Amino acid sequence: MKLDELIEHLDYKDLINFKNVEVTGISYNSKTTKTGDIFVCLTGEYTDGHEYAKNAIENGAVALLVEHKVEAGKIPQIVVSSTRHKIADIADRFYSSPSKGINLVGITGTNGKTTVTHLIQKILEENGQKCALIGTLGYKLSSNGEYRDAKHTTPQAPELQATLRMIKDVEKIDNVVMEVSSHALEQNRVGGCQFNGAVFTNLTQDHLDYHITMDNYFEAKALLFKHLEEGDFAVINLDDNYAERFLSVIPEGVRKYTYGVKRDADLKAEDIHFSLNGAEFTLKINNSEIAASSGAETFKVNLHMNGMFSVYNVLAAITSTIAMGIDVKTALKALENVKGVAGRFEVVVKKPLVIVDYAHTPDGLENVLKSAREITPKDGQLICLFGCGGDRDATKRPKMGAIAEKIADKIIITSDNPRSEDPQQIITDIIAGLKNVNTETVTVEPDRGHAIALLKTIAGNNDVVVIAGKGHEDYQILKDRTIHFDDREEARKIFEGSVI
């Protein structure tokens, strides 16, 4: 693509040394820049891409997207107000706006994004439609397919647009369901994407190290809904404290649907019961139009998944696919066969019952522990093993400590991904939320592997253990290196005789 075509609709401030060169790729890392690339000088928390422009040119860059002029000889420079926002515009242009030809649905919220994307994919496939998903675990082209690596919940714009183009042209898939993180919205990684639908799961404390306030966090999430157009759909968790605020930002002409447990939403779960086998509830449809097309106002639902959060995730998926024109019965048939999602309330050992979950926020931990409490035998104890990530919002640490102490019978406090922080300091922050540091109920072991090994002596056969924080992750980020570490592997190793 010629440079003038690439920047034809770009809102730029200045052109320096313009030559209509041929651009064959987009890069933002000078080390991986290839001949023919336009190099985008991103400014981040720790690095400034403008400092690496010469390296990129040495590796073959033929043009630069910059926020200010750099010393780079006679190479063309396009000056914009924010390279972080404009990279999405040129990526969309370079890959010929792939989202225009796709039914693209975005899922946003603090918790539940991954599960909801997987459930929607399952329902679409049950309906005879191909569907790809993009999210925390990577991206995959079918529910039975392998995950392909993704570095972020929502990839950076060039990778995202390239992936969408591949999904559409190479794989011939017309439906894509995507997790959309607040960072991706704030940084415009999804700029250029035309979403046909947006789904809100919940909004609770997370990422305040980045967003600073909950209002900022809300505003980032709300961007997904503000950009919807007439005929698109929005699905909102009506029970959430931010529901009304999300409903208020949705543009005129966008179809609105709600779901919940506590309020009379369009789709509501009633008579909810949990057992070791999963969750059961009655689905009540309070929307006359949906009820008419479904042929009934109530449906019995039997899930292999467990916990109240699973009920909410299922409601979000059903409501979303109804908005896409799929029958309720088809959705329920798909969901009743789902066993769960990797690292989300995943049972990895039978005796004791060991559950691995990705919960790493106060709300997430509370939901998982409450769900685990529901299936803890009367003669058993609920044990929670968790830590908190380093270089992230420290204010949630004592809150998570307080939640674990309140709901679990015993807690083991350990490391998560400490990153550059001292693991002991993170643990100290967690302990600050405890009312009583009793050695009979509270165990501290900074080494996560050793902490999981302690379960062999702490947990009895009738106990339920929740190992929270890392879920599907198979690595641990330390100060100076990243090592292989998988909670599921470690638990199975400790309880070899009782592995599922």
C-alpha positions in Angstrom: 0.0 0.0 0.0 1.3 3.4 -0.9 1.9 5.9 2.0 -0.5 8.5 0.6 -3.3 5.8 0.5 -2.4 4.7 4.1 -2.8 8.2 5.5 -5.5 9.4 3.2 -8.1 9.8 6.0 -5.7 10.2 8.9 -6.0 13.4 11.0 -2.3 14.3 11.0 -0.7 17.6 12.1 2.3 17.7 9.7 4.1 15.8 7.0 7.9 15.8 6.9 10.1 14.7 4.0 7.0 13.2 2.4 7.7 10.6 -0.3 5.0 8.2 -1.6 6.9 5.0 -0.5 5.4 1.5 -0.6 4.4 0.4 2.9 4.3 -3.4 3.4 3.7 -3.7 7.2 3.2 -1.9 10.5 5.6 -2.2 13.4 6.0 -0.6 16.8 8.9 -2.6 18.1 12.2 -1.6 16.4 13.7 -5.1 17.1 11.0 -6.8 15.0 10.7 -4.1 12.3 11.1 -5.4 8.8 11.9 -3.9 5.4 9.0 -1.9 4.1 7.4 -1.2 7.5 6.0 2.0 8.8 7.4 2.3 12.3 5.0 3.8 14.9 6.7 5.6 17.8 4.5 4.7 20.7 4.9 6.5 24.0 4.4 4.3 27.0 4.8 4.3 30.8 8.4 3.1 30.6 9.6 3.6 27.0 9.4 6.2 24.2 9.4 4.7 20.7 10.8 8.0 19.3 14.1 7.0 20.9 14.2 3.8 18.7 13.3 5.4 15.4 16.9 5.1 14.1 17.0 1.4 15.0 13.8 0.8 13.2 15.2 2.6 10.1 18.3 0.4 10.2 16.0 -2.6 10.2 14.2 -1.4 7.1 11.5 1.0 8.2 10.5 3.3 5.2 8.3 5.8 7.1 7.7 6.9 10.7 4.5 7.8 12.6 5.5 10.3 15.3 4.2 12.8 17.8 7.2 15.1 17.1 9.9 15.4 14.6 12.9 13.0 15.1 16.4 13.1 13.6 16.0 10.4 11.0 17.5 11.7 7.8 15.2 12.0 4.8 12.7 9.3 5.8 9.0 10.4 5.7 7.5 11.4 9.0 3.8 11.7 9.7 3.2 13.8 12.8 0.1 13.1 14.8 -1.2 14.2 18.2 -1.2 10.6 19.6 0.6 7.7 18.0 -1.1 5.3 20.4 -4.5 6.3 19.1 -3.6 6.7 15.4 -1.9 3.3 15.1 -5.4 1.8 15.1 -6.5 4.1 12.3 -3.6 3.1 10.0 -3.9 -0.6 11.0 -7.6 -0.6 10.0 -6.8 1.2 6.8 -3.8 -1.2 6.0 -5.9 -4.3 6.5 -8.9 -2.8 4.6 -11.3 -2.5 7.5 -11.9 -6.3 8.1 -14.5 -5.7 10.9 -17.0 -4.3 8.3 -17.6 -7.7 6.9 -17.9 -9.5 10.2 -20.5 -9.9 12.9 -18.2 -8.6 15.7 -19.4 -8.7 19.3 -17.4 -7.2 22.1 -17.6 -8.3 25.7 -16.4 -6.0 28.5 -16.5 -6.0 32.3 -14.2 -6.7 35.2 -15.1 -10.4 35.5 -16.6 -13.0 33.2 -15.4 -11.8 29.8 -13.5 -15.0 28.9 -16.3 -17.3 29.9 -19.0 -15.3 28.1 -17.0 -15.3 24.8 -16.6 -19.1 25.0 -20.3 -19.6 25.7 -21.4 -17.4 22.8 -19.0 -19.3 20.5 -20.6 -22.6 21.6 -24.1 -21.3 21.0 -23.3 -19.9 17.6 -21.8 -23.3 16.7 -24.8 -25.1 18.0 -26.8 -22.9 15.6 -24.6 -24.1 12.7 -22.5 -20.9 12.4 -18.7 -20.6 12.6 -17.4 -18.3 15.3 -13.9 -17.2 16.2 -13.0 -15.7 19.6 -10.2 -13.4 20.7 -9.3 -12.9 24.4 -7.1 -13.6 27.4 -6.3 -17.1 26.4 -5.3 -16.1 22.9 -7.6 -16.6 19.9 -9.1 -19.7 18.4 -11.2 -20.4 15.4 -13.6 -22.9 16.8 -14.6 -24.3 20.3 -12.7 -27.5 19.5 -9.7 -25.7 18.1 -6.3 -24.9 19.7 -5.6 -21.5 21.2 -3.1 -19.4 19.4 -1.0 -17.0 21.4 -2.0 -13.4 22.2 0.1 -11.1 24.3 -2.8 -9.1 25.7 -6.5 -9.6 26.5 -7.1 -7.4 23.5 -4.1 -7.4 21.0 -2.5 -4.2 19.8 -4.2 -2.7 16.8 -2.0 -4.1 13.9 -2.1 -7.7 15.3 -5.9 -7.4 15.9 -6.7 -6.1 12.5 -4.4 -8.7 10.9 -6.1 -11.4 12.9 -9.6 -10.2 11.9 -8.5 -10.1 8.2 -7.2 -13.7 8.5 -10.4 -14.9 10.2 -12.5 -13.4 7.5 -10.5 -14.1 4.3 -8.5 -17.2 5.1 -10.8 -19.1 7.5 -14.0 -17.8 6.0 -15.5 -17.1 9.4 -18.1 -14.3 9.7 -18.7 -14.2 13.5 -16.1 -13.0 16.0 -16.7 -12.6 19.7 -13.9 -10.6 21.5 -13.0 -9.7 25.0 -12.4 -5.9 25.1 -10.4 -4.7 28.1 -10.5 -1.2 29.5 -6.9 -0.8 28.6 -7.7 -1.6 25.0 -10.5 0.9 24.9 -8.5 3.6 26.6 -5.5 3.1 24.3 -7.7 2.8 21.2 -6.4 -0.7 20.4 -9.9 -1.5 19.0 -10.1 1.8 17.0 -11.5 1.1 13.6 -13.4 -1.9 14.8 -17.1 -1.8 13.9 -18.9 -3.7 16.6 -22.4 -5.1 15.9 -23.0 -5.7 19.6 -21.5 -5.0 23.0 -22.0 -6.9 26.3 -21.4 -5.6 29.8 -20.8 -8.2 32.5 -20.0 -6.2 35.7 -17.8 -3.4 37.0 -15.8 -3.8 40.2 -12.5 -2.7 41.5 -9.5 -3.6 39.2 -6.8 -1.8 37.3 -7.0 1.3 39.4 -3.2 1.4 39.2 -3.9 2.4 35.6 -7.3 4.1 35.7 -6.8 5.7 39.2 -10.6 6.1 39.8 -13.6 4.0 39.3 -15.1 6.8 37.2 -12.2 6.7 34.8 -12.5 2.9 34.7 -16.2 3.2 33.8 -15.6 5.9 31.2 -13.0 3.5 29.5 -15.5 0.6 29.4 -18.3 2.9 28.3 -16.4 3.7 25.1 -17.5 0.3 23.7 -21.1 1.3 24.0 -20.9 4.9 22.9 -19.6 3.9 19.5 -22.5 1.5 18.7 -24.7 2.5 15.8 -28.4 2.2 14.9 -29.4 -1.4 14.6 -26.6 -2.7 16.8 -27.3 -4.3 20.1 -26.2 -3.7 23.7 -26.6 -6.3 26.5 -26.4 -5.0 30.1 -26.2 -6.8 33.5 -29.1 -5.0 35.2 -28.0 -6.1 38.7 -24.7 -4.3 38.5 -24.3 -0.9 40.3 -23.2 0.7 37.0 -26.1 -0.7 34.9 -28.0 2.6 34.7 -24.9 4.5 33.7 -24.1 2.1 30.9 -27.7 2.2 29.7 -27.6 6.0 29.6 -24.6 6.2 27.3 -26.0 3.8 24.6 -26.9 5.8 21.5 -30.5 6.1 20.1 -31.5 3.3 17.8 -29.3 0.7 19.5 -31.3 -2.3 20.6 -31.0 -2.7 24.4 -31.3 -6.0 26.3 -30.9 -6.7 30.0 -30.3 -9.7 32.2 -30.1 -10.3 35.9 -31.0 -12.3 39.0 -32.2 -9.6 41.5 -34.1 -7.3 39.2 -36.8 -7.9 36.6 -34.5 -7.8 33.6 -35.5 -9.0 30.1 -34.0 -12.3 31.1 -34.0 -13.3 34.7 -32.7 -16.4 36.6 -35.0 -17.6 39.4 -35.1 -20.6 41.8 -31.3 -21.1 41.6 -29.8 -24.2 43.2 -26.2 -25.4 43.3 -24.8 -28.9 43.8 -21.6 -30.7 43.0 -23.0 -31.4 39.6 -23.6 -27.8 38.7 -26.2 -25.1 38.8 -29.9 -25.3 38.1 -32.4 -22.4 37.7 -35.5 -21.3 36.0 -35.0 -18.8 33.1 -37.9 -16.3 33.1 -38.4 -14.1 30.1 -39.9 -10.7 31.0 -39.6 -9.3 27.5 -42.9 -10.0 25.6 -41.2 -9.9 22.2 -38.5 -12.4 23.2 -41.1 -14.6 24.9 -43.3 -14.6 21.8 -40.4 -15.6 19.5 -39.3 -18.3 22.1 -42.7 -19.9 22.5 -42.6 -19.7 26.3 -41.9 -17.4 29.2 -40.0 -19.9 31.4 -37.4 -22.6 30.7 -35.6 -25.0 33.1 -31.8 -24.7 32.9 -29.4 -27.4 34.1 -25.7 -26.5 33.9 -22.5 -28.5 34.5 -20.9 -25.1 35.5 -21.2 -23.9 39.1 -21.5 -20.7 41.1 -23.6 -17.6 40.9 -21.1 -16.0 38.5 -21.7 -18.9 36.1 -25.5 -18.1 36.2 -24.7 -14.5 35.3 -22.3 -15.5 32.5 -24.9 -17.9 31.0 -27.5 -15.2 31.1 -25.2 -12.8 29.3 -24.5 -15.4 26.6 -28.1 -16.3 26.1 -29.2 -12.6 26.0 -26.5 -11.8 23.5 -27.4 -14.6 21.1 -31.1 -13.8 21.3 -30.0 -10.3 20.2 -28.3 -12.1 17.2 -31.6 -13.9 16.3 -30.8 -17.3 17.9 -33.6 -19.2 19.6 -33.5 -19.7 23.4 -33.8 -23.5 23.0 -30.8 -23.6 20.8 -28.8 -21.6 23.3 -29.8 -23.7 26.2 -29.0 -26.9 24.4 -25.4 -25.6 23.8 -24.9 -24.4 27.3 -26.1 -27.5 29.1 -23.3 -29.4 27.4 -20.5 -27.0 28.5 -18.2 -28.3 31.1 -16.5 -25.0 31.8 -13.6 -22.8 30.7 -9.9 -23.5 31.5 -8.9 -21.9 34.8 -12.4 -20.7 35.6 -13.8 -22.7 38.6 -11.9 -25.6 37.2 -12.0 -28.7 39.3 -8.5 -30.4 39.1 -8.6 -32.8 42.1 -11.5 -34.8 43.6 -10.4 -35.4 47.2 -10.0 -32.8 48.6 -12.1 -31.0 45.9 -9.5 -28.5 44.5 -10.7 -25.7 42.3 -8.4 -23.4 40.3 -9.8 -20.0 39.4 -8.5 -16.8 37.7 -10.2 -14.6 40.4 -7.7 -11.8 41.1 -10.0 -9.0 42.2 -12.0 -8.5 45.4 -15.3 -9.1 43.7 -14.0 -12.1 41.7 -12.5 -13.7 44.8 -15.8 -13.1 46.8 -17.9 -14.7 44.0 -15.6 -17.8 43.7 -15.5 -18.3 47.5 -19.2 -18.0 47.9 -19.8 -20.5 45.1 -17.2 -22.9 46.7 -19.0 -22.4 50.1 -22.2 -23.6 48.5 -20.7 -27.0 47.6 -18.6 -27.4 50.8 -19.8 -30.4 52.8 -21.1 -29.8 56.3 -18.2 -31.7 57.8 -15.7 -30.1 55.5 -13.7 -26.8 55.5 -13.3 -24.2 52.8 -9.6 -23.4 52.3 -8.5 -20.5 50.1 -4.9 -20.1 48.7 -4.2 -16.8 47.0 -1.8 -13.9 46.5 -1.9 -10.6 44.7 0.0 -9.4 41.6 2.9 -7.0 41.9 3.1 -3.6 40.2 -0.7 -3.5 40.2 -3.4 -1.8 42.2 -2.2 -2.3 45.9 -5.5 -1.0 47.4 -7.3 -4.3 46.6 -4.8 -6.4 48.6 -6.2 -5.8 52.1 -9.7 -6.0 50.7 -9.0 -9.5 49.3 -7.5 -10.5 52.6 -10.6 -9.5 54.4 -12.9 -11.3 51.9 -10.8 -14.5 52.2 -10.9 -14.4 56.0 -14.6 -13.7 56.1 -15.7 -16.5 53.8 -13.0 -19.3 54.1 -12.3 -21.4 57.1 -8.5 -21.3 56.5 -6.4 -19.2 54.2 -2.9 -19.6 52.7 -1.4 -16.3 51.6 1.3 -16.6 49.0 2.7 -15.0 45.9 0.9 -14.5 42.6 3.0 -12.7 39.9 5.2 -10.5 42.1 6.9 -8.8 39.1 9.3 -6.2 40.4 7.8 -6.0 43.9 9.0 -7.7 47.0 6.6 -10.7 47.5 6.8 -10.2 51.3 5.6 -6.6 51.0 2.6 -7.8 48.9 1.8 -10.4 51.5 2.0 -7.7 54.3 -0.5 -5.6 52.4 -2.9 -8.6 52.2 -2.5 -9.3 55.9 -3.3 -5.7 56.7 -6.9 -6.6 55.8 -7.2 -9.4 58.3 -8.9 -9.0 61.7 -7.0 -11.9 63.3 -3.7 -13.4 62.2 -4.2 -16.8 63.9 -1.6 -19.5 62.9 -4.4 -22.1 63.1 -6.4 -20.4 60.3 -3.8 -18.3 58.5 -0.7 -19.7 56.8 1.9 -17.5 55.1 4.2 -19.1 52.5 5.7 -16.7 49.8 6.8 -19.6 47.5 3.6 -20.5 45.6 4.8 -24.0 44.8 5.6 -24.7 48.5 2.2 -23.1 49.5 0.3 -25.5 47.3 2.4 -28.4 48.7 1.2 -27.4 52.2 -2.3 -28.3 51.2 -1.4 -32.0 51.5 -1.1 -31.5 55.3 -3.8 -28.8 55.7 -6.7 -30.1 53.6 -8.8 -33.2 54.4 -10.7 -35.4 51.9 -14.0 -33.6 52.7 -12.5 -30.1 52.3 -12.9 -27.8 49.4 -9.8 -25.8 48.3 -9.8 -22.7 46.1 -6.5 -21.8 44.5 -7.2 -18.3 43.2 -5.4 -15.7 41.1 -3.7 -17.4 38.1 -6.3 -19.7 36.7 -5.2 -20.8 33.2 -1.8 -19.2 33.4 1.2 -21.5 33.0 3.9 -19.1 34.1 4.9 -16.9 37.0 6.4 -13.5 36.6 9.2 -12.8 39.1 11.5 -9.8 39.4 14.2 -11.0 37.1 12.6 -13.8 35.0 9.4 -15.6 34.1 9.2 -19.2 35.0 6.9 -22.1 34.1 4.3 -22.5 36.8 0.7 -23.9 36.5 -1.5 -24.1 39.6 -3.4 -27.0 38.1 -0.2 -29.0 37.5 1.1 -28.3 41.0 -2.2 -29.4 42.6 -2.4 -32.6 40.6 1.2 -33.4 41.5 0.5 -33.0 45.2 -2.7 -35.1 45.2 -1.6 -37.6 42.6 -4.0 -40.4 43.9 -7.1 -38.2 43.5 -6.6 -36.5 40.2 -9.7 -36.3 37.9 
